[in-house]
């Protein structure tokens, strides 16, 4: 039975750093057996000279139980 889960992450850095970190999170979800369904930018703002803070909401489906951490 597939379940839908939602993950909210806050990433900070340059656009390149944020993209790299987001890809790492998505890869971890997939390694755990999940499939991303939707990725939404919930909030974004400039931080410093060339940095940003971006809040993502990731919805994914997974068929196995995962531990709450």
PDB file of N, CA, C and O in Angstrom:
ATOM      1  N   UNK A   1       0.847  -1.183   0.000  1.00  0.00           N
ATOM      2  CA  UNK A   1       0.000   0.000   0.000  1.00  0.00           C
ATOM      3  C   UNK A   1       0.890   1.243   0.000  1.00  0.00           C
ATOM      4  O   UNK A   1       1.740   1.408   0.875  1.00  0.00           O
ATOM      5  N   UNK A   2       0.686   2.117  -0.991  1.00  0.00           N
ATOM      6  CA  UNK A   2       1.478   3.331  -1.068  1.00  0.00           C
ATOM      7  C   UNK A   2       0.910   4.404  -0.145  1.00  0.00           C
ATOM      8  O   UNK A   2      -0.301   4.549   0.024  1.00  0.00           O
ATOM      9  N   UNK A   3       1.832   5.138   0.435  1.00  0.00           N
ATOM     10  CA  UNK A   3       1.466   6.252   1.306  1.00  0.00           C
ATOM     11  C   UNK A   3       2.108   7.515   0.751  1.00  0.00           C
ATOM     12  O   UNK A   3       3.164   7.466   0.120  1.00  0.00           O
ATOM     13  N   UNK A   4       1.467   8.629   0.992  1.00  0.00           N
ATOM     14  CA  UNK A   4       2.045   9.905   0.620  1.00  0.00           C
ATOM     15  C   UNK A   4       2.632  10.557   1.858  1.00  0.00           C
ATOM     16  O   UNK A   4       2.039  10.534   2.936  1.00  0.00           O
ATOM     17  N   UNK A   5       3.799  11.130   1.682  1.00  0.00           N
ATOM     18  CA  UNK A   5       4.474  11.828   2.771  1.00  0.00           C
ATOM     19  C   UNK A   5       4.863  13.211   2.287  1.00  0.00           C
ATOM     20  O   UNK A   5       4.983  13.457   1.087  1.00  0.00           O
ATOM     21  N   UNK A   6       5.057  14.107   3.239  1.00  0.00           N
ATOM     22  CA  UNK A   6       5.446  15.472   2.925  1.00  0.00           C
ATOM     23  C   UNK A   6       6.683  15.811   3.748  1.00  0.00           C
ATOM     24  O   UNK A   6       6.758  15.502   4.937  1.00  0.00           O
ATOM     25  N   UNK A   7       7.637  16.444   3.105  1.00  0.00           N
ATOM     26  CA  UNK A   7       8.878  16.830   3.757  1.00  0.00           C
ATOM     27  C   UNK A   7       9.110  18.305   3.478  1.00  0.00           C
ATOM     28  O   UNK A   7       9.023  18.743   2.331  1.00  0.00           O
ATOM     29  N   UNK A   8       9.405  19.073   4.519  1.00  0.00           N
ATOM     30  CA  UNK A   8       9.704  20.495   4.364  1.00  0.00           C
ATOM     31  C   UNK A   8      11.171  20.692   4.706  1.00  0.00           C
ATOM     32  O   UNK A   8      11.628  20.307   5.782  1.00  0.00           O
ATOM     33  N   UNK A   9      11.916  21.307   3.762  1.00  0.00           N
ATOM     34  CA  UNK A   9      13.339  21.542   3.998  1.00  0.00           C
ATOM     35  C   UNK A   9      13.668  23.008   3.750  1.00  0.00           C
ATOM     36  O   UNK A   9      13.069  23.656   2.891  1.00  0.00           O
ATOM     37  N   UNK A  10      14.608  23.511   4.501  1.00  0.00           N
ATOM     38  CA  UNK A  10      15.073  24.892   4.421  1.00  0.00           C
ATOM     39  C   UNK A  10      16.531  24.836   3.975  1.00  0.00           C
ATOM     40  O   UNK A  10      17.379  24.322   4.704  1.00  0.00           O
ATOM     41  N   UNK A  11      16.831  25.357   2.794  1.00  0.00           N
ATOM     42  CA  UNK A  11      18.191  25.330   2.267  1.00  0.00           C
ATOM     43  C   UNK A  11      18.728  26.744   2.115  1.00  0.00           C
ATOM     44  O   UNK A  11      17.995  27.665   1.755  1.00  0.00           O
ATOM     45  N   UNK A  12      20.014  26.902   2.393  1.00  0.00           N
ATOM     46  CA  UNK A  12      20.653  28.216   2.348  1.00  0.00           C
ATOM     47  C   UNK A  12      21.941  28.121   1.556  1.00  0.00           C
ATOM     48  O   UNK A  12      22.692  27.157   1.710  1.00  0.00           O
ATOM     49  N   UNK A  13      22.212  29.112   0.705  1.00  0.00           N
ATOM     50  CA  UNK A  13      23.453  29.153  -0.060  1.00  0.00           C
ATOM     51  C   UNK A  13      23.242  29.829  -1.397  1.00  0.00           C
ATOM     52  O   UNK A  13      22.237  30.503  -1.621  1.00  0.00           O
ATOM     53  N   UNK A  14      24.208  29.638  -2.282  1.00  0.00           N
ATOM     54  CA  UNK A  14      24.065  30.148  -3.649  1.00  0.00           C
ATOM     55  C   UNK A  14      23.093  29.247  -4.393  1.00  0.00           C
ATOM     56  O   UNK A  14      22.738  28.172  -3.910  1.00  0.00           O
ATOM     57  N   UNK A  15      22.667  29.684  -5.560  1.00  0.00           N
ATOM     58  CA  UNK A  15      21.728  28.855  -6.320  1.00  0.00           C
ATOM     59  C   UNK A  15      22.329  27.496  -6.652  1.00  0.00           C
ATOM     60  O   UNK A  15      21.624  26.486  -6.642  1.00  0.00           O
ATOM     61  N   UNK A  16      23.620  27.462  -6.943  1.00  0.00           N
ATOM     62  CA  UNK A  16      24.293  26.190  -7.244  1.00  0.00           C
ATOM     63  C   UNK A  16      24.310  25.272  -6.020  1.00  0.00           C
ATOM     64  O   UNK A  16      24.040  24.076  -6.133  1.00  0.00           O
ATOM     65  N   UNK A  17      24.629  25.833  -4.856  1.00  0.00           N
ATOM     66  CA  UNK A  17      24.661  25.045  -3.617  1.00  0.00           C
ATOM     67  C   UNK A  17      23.271  24.523  -3.254  1.00  0.00           C
ATOM     68  O   UNK A  17      23.123  23.375  -2.836  1.00  0.00           O
ATOM     69  N   UNK A  18      22.262  25.365  -3.413  1.00  0.00           N
ATOM     70  CA  UNK A  18      20.897  24.965  -3.078  1.00  0.00           C
ATOM     71  C   UNK A  18      20.435  23.846  -4.005  1.00  0.00           C
ATOM     72  O   UNK A  18      19.820  22.880  -3.554  1.00  0.00           O
ATOM     73  N   UNK A  19      20.730  23.973  -5.298  1.00  0.00           N
ATOM     74  CA  UNK A  19      20.357  22.929  -6.256  1.00  0.00           C
ATOM     75  C   UNK A  19      21.039  21.614  -5.917  1.00  0.00           C
ATOM     76  O   UNK A  19      20.409  20.559  -5.985  1.00  0.00           O
ATOM     77  N   UNK A  20      22.319  21.660  -5.552  1.00  0.00           N
ATOM     78  CA  UNK A  20      23.061  20.455  -5.189  1.00  0.00           C
ATOM     79  C   UNK A  20      22.452  19.799  -3.944  1.00  0.00           C
ATOM     80  O   UNK A  20      22.271  18.582  -3.911  1.00  0.00           O
ATOM     81  N   UNK A  21      22.138  20.596  -2.930  1.00  0.00           N
ATOM     82  CA  UNK A  21      21.551  20.060  -1.699  1.00  0.00           C
ATOM     83  C   UNK A  21      20.165  19.469  -1.959  1.00  0.00           C
ATOM     84  O   UNK A  21      19.827  18.415  -1.421  1.00  0.00           O
ATOM     85  N   UNK A  22      19.363  20.147  -2.784  1.00  0.00           N
ATOM     86  CA  UNK A  22      18.036  19.633  -3.114  1.00  0.00           C
ATOM     87  C   UNK A  22      18.151  18.294  -3.841  1.00  0.00           C
ATOM     88  O   UNK A  22      17.401  17.364  -3.548  1.00  0.00           O
ATOM     89  N   UNK A  23      19.075  18.194  -4.776  1.00  0.00           N
ATOM     90  CA  UNK A  23      19.285  16.930  -5.488  1.00  0.00           C
ATOM     91  C   UNK A  23      19.721  15.813  -4.551  1.00  0.00           C
ATOM     92  O   UNK A  23      19.343  14.660  -4.756  1.00  0.00           O
ATOM     93  N   UNK A  24      20.507  16.128  -3.527  1.00  0.00           N
ATOM     94  CA  UNK A  24      20.911  15.129  -2.532  1.00  0.00           C
ATOM     95  C   UNK A  24      19.707  14.633  -1.739  1.00  0.00           C
ATOM     96  O   UNK A  24      19.589  13.437  -1.473  1.00  0.00           O
ATOM     97  N   UNK A  25      18.816  15.542  -1.361  1.00  0.00           N
ATOM     98  CA  UNK A  25      17.602  15.159  -0.630  1.00  0.00           C
ATOM     99  C   UNK A  25      16.734  14.262  -1.503  1.00  0.00           C
ATOM    100  O   UNK A  25      16.236  13.236  -1.038  1.00  0.00           O
ATOM    101  N   UNK A  26      16.548  14.643  -2.771  1.00  0.00           N
ATOM    102  CA  UNK A  26      15.731  13.840  -3.679  1.00  0.00           C
ATOM    103  C   UNK A  26      16.346  12.457  -3.907  1.00  0.00           C
ATOM    104  O   UNK A  26      15.624  11.463  -3.989  1.00  0.00           O
ATOM    105  N   UNK A  27      17.668  12.392  -4.009  1.00  0.00           N
ATOM    106  CA  UNK A  27      18.344  11.106  -4.178  1.00  0.00           C
ATOM    107  C   UNK A  27      18.140  10.223  -2.951  1.00  0.00           C
ATOM    108  O   UNK A  27      17.958   9.013  -3.085  1.00  0.00           O
ATOM    109  N   UNK A  28      18.169  10.811  -1.767  1.00  0.00           N
ATOM    110  CA  UNK A  28      17.941  10.053  -0.531  1.00  0.00           C
ATOM    111  C   UNK A  28      16.518   9.504  -0.484  1.00  0.00           C
ATOM    112  O   UNK A  28      16.307   8.355  -0.094  1.00  0.00           O
ATOM    113  N   UNK A  29      15.551  10.315  -0.876  1.00  0.00           N
ATOM    114  CA  UNK A  29      14.162   9.857  -0.929  1.00  0.00           C
ATOM    115  C   UNK A  29      14.054   8.654  -1.861  1.00  0.00           C
ATOM    116  O   UNK A  29      13.411   7.661  -1.522  1.00  0.00           O
ATOM    117  N   UNK A  30      14.675   8.740  -3.026  1.00  0.00           N
ATOM    118  CA  UNK A  30      14.619   7.648  -3.998  1.00  0.00           C
ATOM    119  C   UNK A  30      15.348   6.405  -3.493  1.00  0.00           C
ATOM    120  O   UNK A  30      14.893   5.288  -3.734  1.00  0.00           O
ATOM    121  N   UNK A  31      16.469   6.581  -2.798  1.00  0.00           N
ATOM    122  CA  UNK A  31      17.210   5.443  -2.233  1.00  0.00           C
ATOM    123  C   UNK A  31      16.378   4.713  -1.189  1.00  0.00           C
ATOM    124  O   UNK A  31      16.525   3.504  -1.007  1.00  0.00           O
ATOM    125  N   UNK A  32      15.505   5.443  -0.504  1.00  0.00           N
ATOM    126  CA  UNK A  32      14.633   4.855   0.515  1.00  0.00           C
ATOM    127  C   UNK A  32      13.377   4.234  -0.098  1.00  0.00           C
ATOM    128  O   UNK A  32      12.525   3.710   0.620  1.00  0.00           O
ATOM    129  N   UNK A  33      13.267   4.294  -1.426  1.00  0.00           N
ATOM    130  CA  UNK A  33      12.127   3.691  -2.092  1.00  0.00           C
ATOM    131  C   UNK A  33      11.006   4.654  -2.405  1.00  0.00           C
ATOM    132  O   UNK A  33       9.923   4.229  -2.808  1.00  0.00           O
ATOM    133  N   UNK A  34      11.238   5.927  -2.231  1.00  0.00           N
ATOM    134  CA  UNK A  34      10.210   6.925  -2.488  1.00  0.00           C
ATOM    135  C   UNK A  34      10.271   7.469  -3.903  1.00  0.00           C
ATOM    136  O   UNK A  34      11.295   7.376  -4.580  1.00  0.00           O
ATOM    137  N   UNK A  35       9.160   8.038  -4.335  1.00  0.00           N
ATOM    138  CA  UNK A  35       9.073   8.674  -5.643  1.00  0.00           C
ATOM    139  C   UNK A  35       8.505  10.078  -5.460  1.00  0.00           C
ATOM    140  O   UNK A  35       7.353  10.226  -5.050  1.00  0.00           O
ATOM    141  N   UNK A  36       9.298  11.119  -5.760  1.00  0.00           N
ATOM    142  CA  UNK A  36       8.789  12.484  -5.625  1.00  0.00           C
ATOM    143  C   UNK A  36       7.582  12.715  -6.540  1.00  0.00           C
ATOM    144  O   UNK A  36       7.583  12.313  -7.704  1.00  0.00           O
ATOM    145  N   UNK A  37       6.561  13.367  -5.995  1.00  0.00           N
ATOM    146  CA  UNK A  37       5.345  13.663  -6.737  1.00  0.00           C
ATOM    147  C   UNK A  37       5.269  15.160  -7.040  1.00  0.00           C
ATOM    148  O   UNK A  37       4.852  15.556  -8.129  1.00  0.00           O
ATOM    149  N   UNK A  38       5.674  15.994  -6.072  1.00  0.00           N
ATOM    150  CA  UNK A  38       5.586  17.433  -6.234  1.00  0.00           C
ATOM    151  C   UNK A  38       6.674  18.115  -5.410  1.00  0.00           C
ATOM    152  O   UNK A  38       6.933  17.729  -4.270  1.00  0.00           O
ATOM    153  N   UNK A  39       7.304  19.123  -5.992  1.00  0.00           N
ATOM    154  CA  UNK A  39       8.296  19.938  -5.287  1.00  0.00           C
ATOM    155  C   UNK A  39       7.858  21.385  -5.439  1.00  0.00           C
ATOM    156  O   UNK A  39       7.776  21.903  -6.553  1.00  0.00           O
ATOM    157  N   UNK A  40       7.575  22.038  -4.314  1.00  0.00           N
ATOM    158  CA  UNK A  40       7.066  23.407  -4.331  1.00  0.00           C
ATOM    159  C   UNK A  40       7.990  24.321  -3.543  1.00  0.00           C
ATOM    160  O   UNK A  40       8.416  23.981  -2.439  1.00  0.00           O
ATOM    161  N   UNK A  41       8.299  25.475  -4.107  1.00  0.00           N
ATOM    162  CA  UNK A  41       9.023  26.502  -3.355  1.00  0.00           C
ATOM    163  C   UNK A  41       7.984  27.230  -2.516  1.00  0.00           C
ATOM    164  O   UNK A  41       7.128  27.942  -3.041  1.00  0.00           O
ATOM    165  N   UNK A  42       8.073  27.041  -1.207  1.00  0.00           N
ATOM    166  CA  UNK A  42       7.121  27.638  -0.292  1.00  0.00           C
ATOM    167  C   UNK A  42       7.507  29.075   0.063  1.00  0.00           C
ATOM    168  O   UNK A  42       6.647  29.927   0.285  1.00  0.00           O
ATOM    169  N   UNK A  43       8.818  29.326   0.113  1.00  0.00           N
ATOM    170  CA  UNK A  43       9.318  30.655   0.476  1.00  0.00           C
ATOM    171  C   UNK A  43      10.733  30.794  -0.074  1.00  0.00           C
ATOM    172  O   UNK A  43      11.500  29.832  -0.062  1.00  0.00           O
ATOM    173  N   UNK A  44      11.081  31.975  -0.553  1.00  0.00           N
ATOM    174  CA  UNK A  44      12.446  32.247  -1.016  1.00  0.00           C
ATOM    175  C   UNK A  44      12.769  33.709  -0.742  1.00  0.00           C
ATOM    176  O   UNK A  44      11.932  34.595  -0.914  1.00  0.00           O
ATOM    177  N   UNK A  45      14.012  33.937  -0.309  1.00  0.00           N
ATOM    178  CA  UNK A  45      14.441  35.321  -0.087  1.00  0.00           C
ATOM    179  C   UNK A  45      15.959  35.400  -0.215  1.00  0.00           C
ATOM    180  O   UNK A  45      16.666  34.406  -0.049  1.00  0.00           O
ATOM    181  N   UNK A  46      16.439  36.592  -0.510  1.00  0.00           N
ATOM    182  CA  UNK A  46      17.885  36.801  -0.593  1.00  0.00           C
ATOM    183  C   UNK A  46      18.479  36.775   0.802  1.00  0.00           C
ATOM    184  O   UNK A  46      17.843  37.155   1.786  1.00  0.00           O
ATOM    185  N   UNK A  47      19.723  36.313   0.855  1.00  0.00           N
ATOM    186  CA  UNK A  47      20.426  36.235   2.128  1.00  0.00           C
ATOM    187  C   UNK A  47      21.887  36.581   1.856  1.00  0.00           C
ATOM    188  O   UNK A  47      22.603  35.795   1.236  1.00  0.00           O
ATOM    189  N   UNK A  48      22.322  37.717   2.302  1.00  0.00           N
ATOM    190  CA  UNK A  48      23.695  38.135   2.057  1.00  0.00           C
ATOM    191  C   UNK A  48      23.863  38.677   0.645  1.00  0.00           C
ATOM    192  O   UNK A  48      22.890  39.063  -0.003  1.00  0.00           O
ATOM    193  N   UNK A  49      25.099  38.703   0.180  1.00  0.00           N
ATOM    194  CA  UNK A  49      25.399  39.288  -1.129  1.00  0.00           C
ATOM    195  C   UNK A  49      24.946  38.392  -2.281  1.00  0.00           C
ATOM    196  O   UNK A  49      24.285  38.859  -3.208  1.00  0.00           O
ATOM    197  N   UNK A  50      25.301  37.099  -2.225  1.00  0.00           N
ATOM    198  CA  UNK A  50      24.959  36.211  -3.338  1.00  0.00           C
ATOM    199  C   UNK A  50      24.230  34.951  -2.880  1.00  0.00           C
ATOM    200  O   UNK A  50      24.191  33.955  -3.601  1.00  0.00           O
ATOM    201  N   UNK A  51      23.662  34.997  -1.697  1.00  0.00           N
ATOM    202  CA  UNK A  51      23.002  33.815  -1.160  1.00  0.00           C
ATOM    203  C   UNK A  51      21.492  33.949  -1.096  1.00  0.00           C
ATOM    204  O   UNK A  51      20.930  35.036  -1.232  1.00  0.00           O
ATOM    205  N   UNK A  52      20.867  32.820  -0.887  1.00  0.00           N
ATOM    206  CA  UNK A  52      19.418  32.751  -0.790  1.00  0.00           C
ATOM    207  C   UNK A  52      19.033  31.771   0.304  1.00  0.00           C
ATOM    208  O   UNK A  52      19.815  30.898   0.680  1.00  0.00           O
ATOM    209  N   UNK A  53      17.827  31.927   0.805  1.00  0.00           N
ATOM    210  CA  UNK A  53      17.201  30.958   1.690  1.00  0.00           C
ATOM    211  C   UNK A  53      15.946  30.498   0.957  1.00  0.00           C
ATOM    212  O   UNK A  53      15.108  31.315   0.575  1.00  0.00           O
ATOM    213  N   UNK A  54      15.824  29.193   0.764  1.00  0.00           N
ATOM    214  CA  UNK A  54      14.672  28.652   0.046  1.00  0.00           C
ATOM    215  C   UNK A  54      14.040  27.553   0.886  1.00  0.00           C
ATOM    216  O   UNK A  54      14.722  26.643   1.357  1.00  0.00           O
ATOM    217  N   UNK A  55      12.743  27.649   1.066  1.00  0.00           N
ATOM    218  CA  UNK A  55      11.978  26.648   1.795  1.00  0.00           C
ATOM    219  C   UNK A  55      11.199  25.830   0.769  1.00  0.00           C
ATOM    220  O   UNK A  55      10.372  26.366   0.032  1.00  0.00           O
ATOM    221  N   UNK A  56      11.475  24.523   0.729  1.00  0.00           N
ATOM    222  CA  UNK A  56      10.809  23.616  -0.209  1.00  0.00           C
ATOM    223  C   UNK A  56       9.838  22.716   0.539  1.00  0.00           C
ATOM    224  O   UNK A  56      10.095  22.317   1.675  1.00  0.00           O
ATOM    225  N   UNK A  57       8.729  22.402  -0.102  1.00  0.00           N
ATOM    226  CA  UNK A  57       7.823  21.374   0.369  1.00  0.00           C
ATOM    227  C   UNK A  57       7.846  20.269  -0.677  1.00  0.00           C
ATOM    228  O   UNK A  57       7.495  20.490  -1.836  1.00  0.00           O
ATOM    229  N   UNK A  58       8.261  19.082  -0.259  1.00  0.00           N
ATOM    230  CA  UNK A  58       8.386  17.941  -1.177  1.00  0.00           C
ATOM    231  C   UNK A  58       7.338  16.905  -0.792  1.00  0.00           C
ATOM    232  O   UNK A  58       7.304  16.437   0.346  1.00  0.00           O
ATOM    233  N   UNK A  59       6.494  16.555  -1.740  1.00  0.00           N
ATOM    234  CA  UNK A  59       5.511  15.494  -1.536  1.00  0.00           C
ATOM    235  C   UNK A  59       6.009  14.282  -2.317  1.00  0.00           C
ATOM    236  O   UNK A  59       6.394  14.395  -3.480  1.00  0.00           O
ATOM    237  N   UNK A  60       5.996  13.120  -1.661  1.00  0.00           N
ATOM    238  CA  UNK A  60       6.452  11.903  -2.337  1.00  0.00           C
ATOM    239  C   UNK A  60       5.627  10.718  -1.875  1.00  0.00           C
ATOM    240  O   UNK A  60       5.013  10.742  -0.808  1.00  0.00           O
ATOM    241  N   UNK A  61       5.625   9.681  -2.700  1.00  0.00           N
ATOM    242  CA  UNK A  61       4.907   8.465  -2.320  1.00  0.00           C
ATOM    243  C   UNK A  61       5.929   7.378  -2.034  1.00  0.00           C
ATOM    244  O   UNK A  61       7.000   7.330  -2.638  1.00  0.00           O
ATOM    245  N   UNK A  62       5.573   6.511  -1.104  1.00  0.00           N
ATOM    246  CA  UNK A  62       6.455   5.432  -0.675  1.00  0.00           C
ATOM    247  C   UNK A  62       5.597   4.254  -0.233  1.00  0.00           C
ATOM    248  O   UNK A  62       4.527   4.431   0.350  1.00  0.00           O
ATOM    249  N   UNK A  63       6.078   3.060  -0.518  1.00  0.00           N
ATOM    250  CA  UNK A  63       5.278   1.881  -0.181  1.00  0.00           C
ATOM    251  C   UNK A  63       5.742   1.199   1.104  1.00  0.00           C
ATOM    252  O   UNK A  63       5.018   0.376   1.665  1.00  0.00           O
ATOM    253  N   UNK A  64       6.931   1.531   1.567  1.00  0.00           N
ATOM    254  CA  UNK A  64       7.406   0.910   2.810  1.00  0.00           C
ATOM    255  C   UNK A  64       7.343   1.887   3.964  1.00  0.00           C
ATOM    256  O   UNK A  64       7.342   3.104   3.778  1.00  0.00           O
ATOM    257  N   UNK A  65       7.292   1.333   5.149  1.00  0.00           N
ATOM    258  CA  UNK A  65       7.294   2.162   6.352  1.00  0.00           C
ATOM    259  C   UNK A  65       8.689   2.747   6.557  1.00  0.00           C
ATOM    260  O   UNK A  65       9.692   2.058   6.368  1.00  0.00           O
ATOM    261  N   UNK A  66       8.745   4.007   6.941  1.00  0.00           N
ATOM    262  CA  UNK A  66      10.024   4.625   7.286  1.00  0.00           C
ATOM    263  C   UNK A  66       9.936   5.155   8.698  1.00  0.00           C
ATOM    264  O   UNK A  66       8.863   5.524   9.176  1.00  0.00           O
ATOM    265  N   UNK A  67      11.065   5.188   9.352  1.00  0.00           N
ATOM    266  CA  UNK A  67      11.076   5.632  10.745  1.00  0.00           C
ATOM    267  C   UNK A  67      10.960   7.157  10.806  1.00  0.00           C
ATOM    268  O   UNK A  67      11.426   7.865   9.914  1.00  0.00           O
ATOM    269  N   UNK A  68      10.349   7.631  11.845  1.00  0.00           N
ATOM    270  CA  UNK A  68      10.229   9.071  12.089  1.00  0.00           C
ATOM    271  C   UNK A  68      11.468   9.513  12.828  1.00  0.00           C
ATOM    272  O   UNK A  68      11.769   8.993  13.902  1.00  0.00           O
ATOM    273  N   UNK A  69      12.195  10.470  12.267  1.00  0.00           N
ATOM    274  CA  UNK A  69      13.413  10.953  12.915  1.00  0.00           C
ATOM    275  C   UNK A  69      13.318  12.410  13.217  1.00  0.00           C
ATOM    276  O   UNK A  69      14.257  12.989  13.764  1.00  0.00           O
TER     277      UNK A  69
END
